[in-house]
């Protein structure tokens, strides 16, 4: 049985070019609590 994790926060970086998605993701991770899940949506390869 697979557990489906629901994100506590969603970060939409669609349309942003590197390094902005990485910078914003790093900042968002630092704001999360222990055990919280961050979902990142990005379009930059």
N, CA, C, O and CB atoms as a CASP TS submission, in Angstrom:
PFRMAT TS
TARGET T0000
AUTHOR 0000-0000-0000
METHOD Language model
MODEL 1
PARENT N/A
ATOM      1  N   UNK     1       0.847  -1.178   0.000  1.00  0.00           N
ATOM      2  CA  UNK     1       0.000   0.000   0.000  1.00  0.00           C
ATOM      3  C   UNK     1       0.894   1.242   0.000  1.00  0.00           C
ATOM      4  O   UNK     1       1.831   1.339   0.792  1.00  0.00           O
ATOM      5  CB  UNK     1      -0.965  -0.003   1.227  1.00  0.00           C
ATOM      6  N   UNK     2       0.601   2.179  -0.883  1.00  0.00           N
ATOM      7  CA  UNK     2       1.393   3.399  -0.995  1.00  0.00           C
ATOM      8  C   UNK     2       0.677   4.550  -0.305  1.00  0.00           C
ATOM      9  O   UNK     2      -0.512   4.779  -0.526  1.00  0.00           O
ATOM     10  CB  UNK     2       1.663   3.742  -2.473  1.00  0.00           C
ATOM     11  N   UNK     3       1.407   5.265   0.526  1.00  0.00           N
ATOM     12  CA  UNK     3       0.842   6.423   1.216  1.00  0.00           C
ATOM     13  C   UNK     3       0.955   7.648   0.313  1.00  0.00           C
ATOM     14  O   UNK     3       2.031   7.944  -0.207  1.00  0.00           O
ATOM     15  CB  UNK     3       1.562   6.670   2.576  1.00  0.00           C
ATOM     16  N   UNK     4      -0.145   8.353   0.130  1.00  0.00           N
ATOM     17  CA  UNK     4      -0.150   9.571  -0.674  1.00  0.00           C
ATOM     18  C   UNK     4       0.012  10.759   0.268  1.00  0.00           C
ATOM     19  O   UNK     4      -0.823  10.992   1.142  1.00  0.00           O
ATOM     20  CB  UNK     4      -1.467   9.694  -1.522  1.00  0.00           C
ATOM     21  N   UNK     5       1.094  11.501   0.080  1.00  0.00           N
ATOM     22  CA  UNK     5       1.348  12.655   0.934  1.00  0.00           C
ATOM     23  C   UNK     5       0.663  13.889   0.370  1.00  0.00           C
ATOM     24  O   UNK     5       0.757  14.176  -0.823  1.00  0.00           O
ATOM     25  CB  UNK     5       2.856  12.900   1.081  1.00  0.00           C
ATOM     26  N   UNK     6      -0.014  14.600   1.224  1.00  0.00           N
ATOM     27  CA  UNK     6      -0.626  15.862   0.832  1.00  0.00           C
ATOM     28  C   UNK     6       0.321  16.987   1.239  1.00  0.00           C
ATOM     29  O   UNK     6       0.779  17.025   2.381  1.00  0.00           O
ATOM     30  CB  UNK     6      -2.043  16.042   1.486  1.00  0.00           C
ATOM     31  N   UNK     7       0.618  17.900   0.318  1.00  0.00           N
ATOM     32  CA  UNK     7       1.554  18.976   0.655  1.00  0.00           C
ATOM     33  C   UNK     7       0.948  19.953   1.657  1.00  0.00           C
ATOM     34  O   UNK     7      -0.245  20.256   1.615  1.00  0.00           O
ATOM     35  CB  UNK     7       1.976  19.724  -0.608  1.00  0.00           C
ATOM     36  N   UNK     8       1.792  20.434   2.549  1.00  0.00           N
ATOM     37  CA  UNK     8       1.388  21.478   3.481  1.00  0.00           C
ATOM     38  C   UNK     8       1.460  22.847   2.811  1.00  0.00           C
ATOM     39  O   UNK     8       0.773  23.789   3.207  1.00  0.00           O
ATOM     40  CB  UNK     8       2.270  21.451   4.740  1.00  0.00           C
ATOM     41  N   UNK     9       2.302  22.932   1.793  1.00  0.00           N
ATOM     42  CA  UNK     9       2.471  24.184   1.057  1.00  0.00           C
ATOM     43  C   UNK     9       2.798  23.851  -0.396  1.00  0.00           C
ATOM     44  O   UNK     9       3.509  22.886  -0.676  1.00  0.00           O
ATOM     45  CB  UNK     9       3.593  25.072   1.696  1.00  0.00           C
ATOM     46  N   UNK    10       2.271  24.658  -1.318  1.00  0.00           N
ATOM     47  CA  UNK    10       2.559  24.505  -2.743  1.00  0.00           C
ATOM     48  C   UNK    10       3.262  25.768  -3.213  1.00  0.00           C
ATOM     49  O   UNK    10       2.784  26.880  -2.992  1.00  0.00           O
ATOM     50  CB  UNK    10       1.252  24.240  -3.574  1.00  0.00           C
ATOM     51  N   UNK    11       4.403  25.580  -3.865  1.00  0.00           N
ATOM     52  CA  UNK    11       5.188  26.692  -4.403  1.00  0.00           C
ATOM     53  C   UNK    11       5.153  26.596  -5.920  1.00  0.00           C
ATOM     54  O   UNK    11       5.707  25.662  -6.500  1.00  0.00           O
ATOM     55  CB  UNK    11       6.667  26.670  -3.868  1.00  0.00           C
ATOM     56  N   UNK    12       4.505  27.555  -6.562  1.00  0.00           N
ATOM     57  CA  UNK    12       4.380  27.548  -8.023  1.00  0.00           C
ATOM     58  C   UNK    12       5.445  28.456  -8.622  1.00  0.00           C
ATOM     59  O   UNK    12       5.356  29.681  -8.529  1.00  0.00           O
ATOM     60  CB  UNK    12       2.958  28.004  -8.467  1.00  0.00           C
ATOM     61  N   UNK    13       6.445  27.852  -9.232  1.00  0.00           N
ATOM     62  CA  UNK    13       7.538  28.588  -9.879  1.00  0.00           C
ATOM     63  C   UNK    13       7.426  28.499 -11.398  1.00  0.00           C
ATOM     64  O   UNK    13       8.415  28.693 -12.104  1.00  0.00           O
ATOM     65  CB  UNK    13       8.904  28.044  -9.418  1.00  0.00           C
ATOM     66  N   UNK    14       6.248  28.213 -11.897  1.00  0.00           N
ATOM     67  CA  UNK    14       6.037  28.094 -13.341  1.00  0.00           C
ATOM     68  C   UNK    14       6.433  29.385 -14.041  1.00  0.00           C
ATOM     69  O   UNK    14       6.060  30.478 -13.616  1.00  0.00           O
ATOM     70  CB  UNK    14       4.569  27.749 -13.651  1.00  0.00           C
ATOM     71  N   UNK    15       7.194  29.241 -15.118  1.00  0.00           N
ATOM     72  CA  UNK    15       7.594  30.395 -15.911  1.00  0.00           C
ATOM     73  C   UNK    15       8.838  31.111 -15.428  1.00  0.00           C
ATOM     74  O   UNK    15       9.354  31.989 -16.120  1.00  0.00           O
ATOM     75  CB  UNK    15       6.492  31.351 -15.953  1.00  0.00           C
ATOM     76  N   UNK    16       9.327  30.753 -14.257  1.00  0.00           N
ATOM     77  CA  UNK    16      10.539  31.391 -13.736  1.00  0.00           C
ATOM     78  C   UNK    16      11.776  30.677 -14.270  1.00  0.00           C
ATOM     79  O   UNK    16      11.775  29.458 -14.443  1.00  0.00           O
ATOM     80  CB  UNK    16      10.540  31.386 -12.187  1.00  0.00           C
ATOM     81  N   UNK    17      12.816  31.438 -14.527  1.00  0.00           N
ATOM     82  CA  UNK    17      14.068  30.868 -15.016  1.00  0.00           C
ATOM     83  C   UNK    17      15.054  30.705 -13.873  1.00  0.00           C
ATOM     84  O   UNK    17      15.008  31.433 -12.881  1.00  0.00           O
ATOM     85  CB  UNK    17      14.672  31.746 -16.121  1.00  0.00           C
ATOM     86  N   UNK    18      15.946  29.737 -14.031  1.00  0.00           N
ATOM     87  CA  UNK    18      16.995  29.476 -13.060  1.00  0.00           C
ATOM     88  C   UNK    18      17.839  30.739 -12.867  1.00  0.00           C
ATOM     89  O   UNK    18      18.169  31.408 -13.846  1.00  0.00           O
ATOM     90  CB  UNK    18      17.880  28.285 -13.513  1.00  0.00           C
ATOM     91  N   UNK    19      18.181  31.065 -11.663  1.00  0.00           N
ATOM     92  CA  UNK    19      18.116  30.274 -10.432  1.00  0.00           C
ATOM     93  C   UNK    19      16.912  30.580  -9.548  1.00  0.00           C
ATOM     94  O   UNK    19      16.876  30.124  -8.405  1.00  0.00           O
ATOM     95  CB  UNK    19      19.357  30.488  -9.645  1.00  0.00           C
ATOM     96  N   UNK    20      15.924  31.337 -10.031  1.00  0.00           N
ATOM     97  CA  UNK    20      14.803  31.734  -9.174  1.00  0.00           C
ATOM     98  C   UNK    20      14.042  30.564  -8.554  1.00  0.00           C
ATOM     99  O   UNK    20      13.745  30.627  -7.361  1.00  0.00           O
ATOM    100  CB  UNK    20      13.851  32.567  -9.962  1.00  0.00           C
ATOM    101  N   UNK    21      13.706  29.497  -9.290  1.00  0.00           N
ATOM    102  CA  UNK    21      13.013  28.383  -8.633  1.00  0.00           C
ATOM    103  C   UNK    21      13.830  27.762  -7.494  1.00  0.00           C
ATOM    104  O   UNK    21      13.272  27.373  -6.469  1.00  0.00           O
ATOM    105  CB  UNK    21      12.678  27.314  -9.658  1.00  0.00           C
ATOM    106  N   UNK    22      15.128  27.671  -7.673  1.00  0.00           N
ATOM    107  CA  UNK    22      15.996  27.094  -6.637  1.00  0.00           C
ATOM    108  C   UNK    22      16.034  28.002  -5.410  1.00  0.00           C
ATOM    109  O   UNK    22      15.952  27.524  -4.279  1.00  0.00           O
ATOM    110  CB  UNK    22      17.428  26.872  -7.184  1.00  0.00           C
ATOM    111  N   UNK    23      16.158  29.292  -5.629  1.00  0.00           N
ATOM    112  CA  UNK    23      16.213  30.255  -4.520  1.00  0.00           C
ATOM    113  C   UNK    23      14.899  30.249  -3.743  1.00  0.00           C
ATOM    114  O   UNK    23      14.901  30.215  -2.512  1.00  0.00           O
ATOM    115  CB  UNK    23      16.515  31.680  -5.048  1.00  0.00           C
ATOM    116  N   UNK    24      13.785  30.283  -4.460  1.00  0.00           N
ATOM    117  CA  UNK    24      12.475  30.306  -3.791  1.00  0.00           C
ATOM    118  C   UNK    24      12.188  28.992  -3.068  1.00  0.00           C
ATOM    119  O   UNK    24      11.572  28.988  -2.002  1.00  0.00           O
ATOM    120  CB  UNK    24      11.364  30.589  -4.808  1.00  0.00           C
ATOM    121  N   UNK    25      12.635  27.876  -3.649  1.00  0.00           N
ATOM    122  CA  UNK    25      12.453  26.585  -2.995  1.00  0.00           C
ATOM    123  C   UNK    25      13.268  26.512  -1.712  1.00  0.00           C
ATOM    124  O   UNK    25      12.779  26.034  -0.688  1.00  0.00           O
ATOM    125  CB  UNK    25      12.848  25.444  -3.938  1.00  0.00           C
ATOM    126  N   UNK    26      14.494  26.977  -1.764  1.00  0.00           N
ATOM    127  CA  UNK    26      15.354  26.981  -0.581  1.00  0.00           C
ATOM    128  C   UNK    26      14.727  27.797   0.543  1.00  0.00           C
ATOM    129  O   UNK    26      14.725  27.372   1.698  1.00  0.00           O
ATOM    130  CB  UNK    26      16.742  27.538  -0.928  1.00  0.00           C
ATOM    131  N   UNK    27      14.201  28.956   0.208  1.00  0.00           N
ATOM    132  CA  UNK    27      13.561  29.817   1.213  1.00  0.00           C
ATOM    133  C   UNK    27      12.326  29.133   1.795  1.00  0.00           C
ATOM    134  O   UNK    27      12.108  29.166   3.006  1.00  0.00           O
ATOM    135  CB  UNK    27      13.172  31.183   0.594  1.00  0.00           C
ATOM    136  N   UNK    28      11.518  28.513   0.934  1.00  0.00           N
ATOM    137  CA  UNK    28      10.300  27.846   1.393  1.00  0.00           C
ATOM    138  C   UNK    28      10.616  26.670   2.310  1.00  0.00           C
ATOM    139  O   UNK    28       9.908  26.444   3.291  1.00  0.00           O
ATOM    140  CB  UNK    28       9.478  27.369   0.201  1.00  0.00           C
ATOM    141  N   UNK    29      11.674  25.918   2.000  1.00  0.00           N
ATOM    142  CA  UNK    29      12.070  24.783   2.841  1.00  0.00           C
ATOM    143  C   UNK    29      12.441  25.255   4.242  1.00  0.00           C
ATOM    144  O   UNK    29      12.100  24.608   5.232  1.00  0.00           O
ATOM    145  CB  UNK    29      13.251  24.024   2.208  1.00  0.00           C
ATOM    146  N   UNK    30      13.138  26.378   4.320  1.00  0.00           N
ATOM    147  CA  UNK    30      13.548  26.915   5.623  1.00  0.00           C
ATOM    148  C   UNK    30      12.351  27.348   6.465  1.00  0.00           C
ATOM    149  O   UNK    30      12.439  27.390   7.692  1.00  0.00           O
ATOM    150  CB  UNK    30      14.494  28.094   5.431  1.00  0.00           C
ATOM    151  N   UNK    31      11.239  27.670   5.816  1.00  0.00           N
ATOM    152  CA  UNK    31      10.040  28.110   6.529  1.00  0.00           C
ATOM    153  C   UNK    31       9.148  26.948   6.960  1.00  0.00           C
ATOM    154  O   UNK    31       8.224  27.145   7.749  1.00  0.00           O
ATOM    155  CB  UNK    31       9.249  29.058   5.660  1.00  0.00           C
ATOM    156  N   UNK    32       9.410  25.739   6.453  1.00  0.00           N
ATOM    157  CA  UNK    32       8.602  24.575   6.801  1.00  0.00           C
ATOM    158  C   UNK    32       8.969  24.043   8.177  1.00  0.00           C
ATOM    159  O   UNK    32      10.096  24.199   8.648  1.00  0.00           O
ATOM    160  CB  UNK    32       8.769  23.480   5.755  1.00  0.00           C
ATOM    161  N   UNK    33       8.001  23.420   8.799  1.00  0.00           N
ATOM    162  CA  UNK    33       8.264  22.738  10.050  1.00  0.00           C
ATOM    163  C   UNK    33       8.713  21.307   9.783  1.00  0.00           C
ATOM    164  O   UNK    33       8.622  20.815   8.658  1.00  0.00           O
ATOM    165  CB  UNK    33       7.021  22.757  10.945  1.00  0.00           C
ATOM    166  N   UNK    34       9.192  20.654  10.818  1.00  0.00           N
ATOM    167  CA  UNK    34       9.634  19.266  10.700  1.00  0.00           C
ATOM    168  C   UNK    34       8.452  18.391  10.294  1.00  0.00           C
ATOM    169  O   UNK    34       7.378  18.462  10.893  1.00  0.00           O
ATOM    170  CB  UNK    34      10.256  18.765  12.033  1.00  0.00           C
ATOM    171  N   UNK    35       8.661  17.569   9.274  1.00  0.00           N
ATOM    172  CA  UNK    35       7.635  16.656   8.807  1.00  0.00           C
ATOM    173  C   UNK    35       6.664  17.246   7.802  1.00  0.00           C
ATOM    174  O   UNK    35       5.819  16.527   7.268  1.00  0.00           O
ATOM    175  CB  UNK    35       6.883  16.155   9.954  1.00  0.00           C
ATOM    176  N   UNK    36       6.765  18.533   7.536  1.00  0.00           N
ATOM    177  CA  UNK    36       5.878  19.152   6.556  1.00  0.00           C
ATOM    178  C   UNK    36       6.370  18.866   5.140  1.00  0.00           C
ATOM    179  O   UNK    36       7.555  18.621   4.915  1.00  0.00           O
ATOM    180  CB  UNK    36       5.782  20.672   6.795  1.00  0.00           C
ATOM    181  N   UNK    37       5.437  18.903   4.195  1.00  0.00           N
ATOM    182  CA  UNK    37       5.726  18.565   2.807  1.00  0.00           C
ATOM    183  C   UNK    37       5.542  19.801   1.931  1.00  0.00           C
ATOM    184  O   UNK    37       4.543  20.512   2.032  1.00  0.00           O
ATOM    185  CB  UNK    37       4.817  17.409   2.320  1.00  0.00           C
ATOM    186  N   UNK    38       6.531  20.039   1.068  1.00  0.00           N
ATOM    187  CA  UNK    38       6.490  21.142   0.112  1.00  0.00           C
ATOM    188  C   UNK    38       6.366  20.560  -1.288  1.00  0.00           C
ATOM    189  O   UNK    38       7.149  19.694  -1.677  1.00  0.00           O
ATOM    190  CB  UNK    38       7.757  22.048   0.233  1.00  0.00           C
ATOM    191  N   UNK    39       5.387  21.034  -2.041  1.00  0.00           N
ATOM    192  CA  UNK    39       5.240  20.640  -3.445  1.00  0.00           C
ATOM    193  C   UNK    39       5.700  21.821  -4.288  1.00  0.00           C
ATOM    194  O   UNK    39       5.207  22.938  -4.131  1.00  0.00           O
ATOM    195  CB  UNK    39       3.747  20.227  -3.791  1.00  0.00           C
ATOM    196  N   UNK    40       6.654  21.563  -5.191  1.00  0.00           N
ATOM    197  CA  UNK    40       7.184  22.610  -6.059  1.00  0.00           C
ATOM    198  C   UNK    40       6.755  22.316  -7.490  1.00  0.00           C
ATOM    199  O   UNK    40       6.938  21.206  -7.991  1.00  0.00           O
ATOM    200  CB  UNK    40       8.738  22.704  -5.949  1.00  0.00           C
ATOM    201  N   UNK    41       6.185  23.322  -8.139  1.00  0.00           N
ATOM    202  CA  UNK    41       5.803  23.222  -9.546  1.00  0.00           C
ATOM    203  C   UNK    41       6.738  24.137 -10.314  1.00  0.00           C
ATOM    204  O   UNK    41       6.794  25.338 -10.050  1.00  0.00           O
ATOM    205  CB  UNK    41       4.283  23.608  -9.781  1.00  0.00           C
ATOM    206  N   UNK    42       7.479  23.572 -11.271  1.00  0.00           N
ATOM    207  CA  UNK    42       8.447  24.357 -12.039  1.00  0.00           C
ATOM    208  C   UNK    42       8.440  23.902 -13.491  1.00  0.00           C
ATOM    209  O   UNK    42       8.187  22.734 -13.788  1.00  0.00           O
ATOM    210  CB  UNK    42       9.869  24.227 -11.436  1.00  0.00           C
ATOM    211  N   UNK    43       8.722  24.839 -14.390  1.00  0.00           N
ATOM    212  CA  UNK    43       8.762  24.523 -15.813  1.00  0.00           C
ATOM    213  C   UNK    43      10.159  24.664 -16.392  1.00  0.00           C
ATOM    214  O   UNK    43      10.393  24.249 -17.528  1.00  0.00           O
ATOM    215  CB  UNK    43       7.805  25.414 -16.569  1.00  0.00           C
ATOM    216  N   UNK    44      11.086  25.231 -15.650  1.00  0.00           N
ATOM    217  CA  UNK    44      12.453  25.414 -16.136  1.00  0.00           C
ATOM    218  C   UNK    44      13.184  24.078 -16.079  1.00  0.00           C
ATOM    219  O   UNK    44      13.267  23.463 -15.016  1.00  0.00           O
ATOM    220  CB  UNK    44      13.207  26.492 -15.301  1.00  0.00           C
ATOM    221  N   UNK    45      13.719  23.619 -17.219  1.00  0.00           N
ATOM    222  CA  UNK    45      14.378  22.316 -17.221  1.00  0.00           C
ATOM    223  C   UNK    45      15.650  22.385 -16.424  1.00  0.00           C
ATOM    224  O   UNK    45      16.358  21.385 -16.302  1.00  0.00           O
ATOM    225  CB  UNK    45      14.668  21.846 -18.646  1.00  0.00           C
TER
END
